């Protein structure tokens, strides 16, 4: 299993939690981190708490077109778009956002068939949209969440999907990289069960068959006083192991 994620120094702690929870179920997985500004100390700390090597890939500033001015965007927002370029010999990858928590085995997910016709597999996005967001969303058959996905990187490279980026960055829709991926892979995505990406803006506790909890939006578990939720205790058990 080959797993990739991305983080900058603001997400150093969530990164350790995401990887520690994954390694608990898959100690054999190859771990790749797209480094968007992590300190050397944070990288060493991550490997220390995991007890194993991590492959770090610095994201060059010029690997993607210039970002539009926005105080909440950084290279980390778009880094996943360069997976096929930063992992040039990797045929397929499981991508996980750093604000995820693995709570079950992922072998079935890793075995998801991918092909040239369907080079990405992901869960439909379950967030509610404002009227303003709906007005500028890409018109796609199925809009998926890009926080967890399987990708056929060999096909991404064959198609040179990065050729789309100059015309899409800043123009594809309100959710930036996610809207870009949805535009490029419209009608070419294998839609997965929500257990592989249970998005935390949904109400109540995660269903028992959930394998990955994704803390989307503002309800991040490292801000428990702002918006405490039922599964935050599970998250903080892992936090205690990686601090």
C-alpha positions as CSV (number, residue, x, y, z in Angstrom):
1,X,0.0,0.0,0.0
2,X,1.3,3.4,-1.0
3,X,-0.2,6.4,0.9
4,X,0.4,10.1,0.3
5,X,-0.7,13.2,2.2
6,X,0.3,16.8,2.3
7,X,1.0,19.3,5.1
8,X,2.7,22.5,6.1
9,X,3.9,23.4,9.6
10,X,0.4,24.5,10.6
11,X,-0.7,20.9,10.2
12,X,2.3,19.2,11.8
13,X,0.3,17.7,14.6
14,X,-2.7,16.6,12.5
15,X,-0.2,15.0,10.1
16,X,1.3,12.9,12.9
17,X,-2.2,11.8,14.0
18,X,-3.3,10.9,10.5
19,X,-0.2,8.8,9.8
20,X,-0.1,7.2,13.3
21,X,-3.8,6.1,13.0
22,X,-3.0,4.7,9.5
23,X,0.1,2.8,10.6
24,X,-1.9,1.2,13.4
25,X,-3.8,-0.7,10.8
26,X,-1.2,-0.8,8.0
27,X,2.4,-0.9,9.4
28,X,3.6,-2.1,6.0
29,X,2.4,1.0,4.1
30,X,4.8,3.2,2.2
31,X,4.3,6.8,3.5
32,X,4.8,9.8,1.3
33,X,4.4,13.4,2.5
34,X,4.2,16.3,0.2
35,X,6.2,18.9,2.2
36,X,4.8,22.4,1.9
37,X,6.8,24.0,4.6
38,X,7.3,21.5,7.5
39,X,10.3,22.1,9.7
40,X,13.1,19.6,10.0
41,X,12.1,19.2,13.7
42,X,8.5,18.3,12.7
43,X,9.7,15.7,10.2
44,X,12.0,14.1,12.7
45,X,9.2,14.1,15.3
46,X,6.9,12.4,12.8
47,X,9.3,9.6,12.1
48,X,10.0,9.2,15.8
49,X,6.4,8.7,16.8
50,X,5.8,6.4,13.9
51,X,9.0,4.4,14.6
52,X,9.7,4.2,10.9
53,X,10.8,6.1,7.8
54,X,8.7,8.6,5.9
55,X,9.4,9.7,2.3
56,X,9.4,13.5,2.2
57,X,8.8,15.3,-1.1
58,X,9.4,19.1,-1.0
59,X,6.9,20.8,-3.2
60,X,8.7,23.3,-5.5
61,X,6.9,26.6,-5.8
62,X,7.0,26.5,-9.6
63,X,5.6,23.0,-10.0
64,X,2.1,24.5,-10.3
65,X,0.9,27.7,-11.8
66,X,0.9,30.8,-9.5
67,X,-1.9,30.8,-6.9
68,X,-4.5,33.6,-6.8
69,X,-4.0,35.9,-3.9
70,X,-6.0,34.5,-0.9
71,X,-5.0,34.6,2.8
72,X,-6.4,31.1,3.4
73,X,-4.7,29.4,0.5
74,X,-1.2,28.0,0.3
75,X,0.9,25.5,-1.7
76,X,-0.6,22.9,0.6
77,X,-4.0,23.6,-0.8
78,X,-3.0,22.5,-4.3
79,X,-0.1,20.1,-3.7
80,X,-2.2,17.0,-4.3
81,X,-2.6,18.1,-7.9
82,X,1.1,17.4,-8.4
83,X,1.1,13.8,-7.0
84,X,1.8,12.3,-10.4
85,X,4.8,14.6,-10.8
86,X,6.3,14.3,-7.3
87,X,5.9,10.5,-7.3
88,X,7.1,9.8,-10.8
89,X,7.6,6.1,-10.4
90,X,4.4,5.4,-8.4
91,X,1.6,3.6,-10.4
92,X,-1.2,4.3,-8.0
93,X,-1.6,5.9,-4.6
94,X,-4.1,6.3,-1.8
95,X,-4.3,10.0,-0.9
96,X,-5.4,11.1,2.5
97,X,-5.8,14.6,3.8
98,X,-3.9,15.4,7.0
99,X,-7.3,16.0,8.8
100,X,-8.3,12.4,8.6
101,X,-8.3,9.5,11.2
102,X,-8.1,5.9,10.1
103,X,-10.3,3.7,12.2
104,X,-10.3,0.4,10.3
105,X,-8.4,-1.6,7.7
106,X,-8.1,-0.2,4.2
107,X,-7.2,-3.3,2.1
108,X,-10.5,-3.3,0.3
109,X,-10.1,0.4,-0.6
110,X,-6.6,-0.2,-1.8
111,X,-7.9,-3.0,-4.1
112,X,-10.4,-0.6,-5.8
113,X,-10.0,-1.2,-9.6
114,X,-8.6,1.8,-11.5
115,X,-8.3,2.2,-15.2
116,X,-7.7,4.7,-17.9
117,X,-11.4,5.2,-18.2
118,X,-11.8,5.7,-14.4
119,X,-8.4,7.0,-13.1
120,X,-9.8,8.2,-9.7
121,X,-12.0,6.7,-7.0
122,X,-13.6,8.8,-4.3
123,X,-16.6,9.4,-2.1
124,X,-19.3,11.9,-3.0
125,X,-19.0,15.2,-1.2
126,X,-21.8,15.5,1.4
127,X,-21.5,19.1,2.4
128,X,-24.3,21.6,2.1
129,X,-23.7,24.5,-0.3
130,X,-24.8,28.1,-0.1
131,X,-26.6,29.6,-3.0
132,X,-23.5,31.6,-3.9
133,X,-21.4,28.4,-4.0
134,X,-24.0,26.6,-6.0
135,X,-23.9,29.3,-8.7
136,X,-20.1,28.8,-9.3
137,X,-19.7,25.1,-8.8
138,X,-18.5,23.0,-11.7
139,X,-21.3,21.4,-13.6
140,X,-20.3,17.7,-13.1
141,X,-22.1,14.4,-13.0
142,X,-20.9,13.5,-9.5
143,X,-19.1,15.9,-7.3
144,X,-16.6,14.1,-5.1
145,X,-14.7,15.0,-2.0
146,X,-10.9,15.2,-2.7
147,X,-9.8,14.6,0.9
148,X,-9.6,10.8,0.4
149,X,-9.1,9.2,-3.1
150,X,-7.4,6.4,-5.0
151,X,-5.6,7.7,-8.0
152,X,-4.1,6.0,-11.1
153,X,-1.0,8.1,-11.3
154,X,0.3,6.4,-14.4
155,X,-2.8,7.5,-16.2
156,X,-2.5,11.0,-14.8
157,X,1.0,11.2,-16.2
158,X,-0.1,9.7,-19.6
159,X,-2.8,12.3,-19.9
160,X,-0.6,15.1,-18.5
161,X,-3.5,16.3,-16.4
162,X,-1.3,19.2,-15.2
163,X,-1.8,20.8,-18.6
164,X,-5.3,21.7,-17.4
165,X,-4.2,23.6,-14.4
166,X,-3.3,27.0,-15.8
167,X,-6.8,27.4,-17.1
168,X,-8.5,26.1,-14.0
169,X,-6.6,27.4,-10.9
170,X,-8.7,30.2,-9.5
171,X,-11.5,29.6,-11.9
172,X,-12.8,26.0,-11.4
173,X,-15.0,26.8,-8.4
174,X,-15.1,27.7,-4.7
175,X,-13.3,24.6,-3.4
176,X,-10.1,25.2,-5.4
177,X,-8.2,21.9,-5.9
178,X,-11.3,19.8,-5.3
179,X,-13.2,21.6,-8.0
180,X,-10.2,21.2,-10.4
181,X,-10.1,17.5,-9.9
182,X,-13.9,17.2,-10.3
183,X,-13.7,19.2,-13.6
184,X,-10.9,17.1,-15.0
185,X,-12.3,13.7,-14.0
186,X,-16.0,14.5,-14.6
187,X,-17.9,11.3,-15.4
188,X,-14.6,9.3,-14.9
189,X,-14.7,8.7,-11.1
190,X,-15.6,5.5,-9.3
191,X,-17.9,6.5,-6.5
192,X,-17.0,4.8,-3.2
193,X,-19.0,4.0,-0.1
194,X,-19.1,6.8,2.5
195,X,-17.3,4.5,5.0
196,X,-14.0,5.3,3.2
197,X,-14.5,9.1,3.8
198,X,-17.0,9.8,6.5
199,X,-17.1,13.6,6.3
200,X,-17.4,15.1,9.7
201,X,-20.0,17.8,8.9
202,X,-22.6,15.0,8.9
203,X,-24.5,14.9,12.2
204,X,-24.1,12.3,14.9
205,X,-21.3,9.7,15.5
206,X,-19.6,7.9,12.6
207,X,-21.4,4.6,11.6
208,X,-19.8,1.4,12.9
209,X,-18.5,0.4,9.5
210,X,-16.6,3.7,9.0
211,X,-12.9,3.2,8.1
212,X,-11.8,6.9,7.7
213,X,-13.2,9.9,9.5
214,X,-12.5,13.2,7.7
215,X,-12.7,16.3,9.8
216,X,-13.9,18.7,7.1
217,X,-14.8,22.3,7.6
218,X,-14.3,24.2,10.8
219,X,-15.0,21.4,13.3
220,X,-11.4,20.3,13.6
221,X,-10.8,18.1,16.7
222,X,-7.6,20.0,17.6
223,X,-10.0,22.9,18.4
224,X,-12.4,20.9,20.7
225,X,-13.7,23.9,22.7
226,X,-14.9,25.5,19.5
227,X,-17.1,22.6,18.3
228,X,-16.8,19.4,20.4
229,X,-18.2,16.3,18.7
230,X,-18.8,12.6,19.7
231,X,-15.7,11.3,17.9
232,X,-13.2,13.9,19.1
233,X,-12.3,11.6,22.1
234,X,-11.2,8.9,19.7
235,X,-9.0,11.5,17.9
236,X,-7.4,12.8,21.1
237,X,-6.4,9.3,22.1
238,X,-4.1,9.3,19.1
239,X,-3.0,12.8,19.9
240,X,-1.8,11.7,23.3
241,X,0.5,9.1,21.5
242,X,2.1,11.6,19.1
243,X,2.7,14.7,21.2
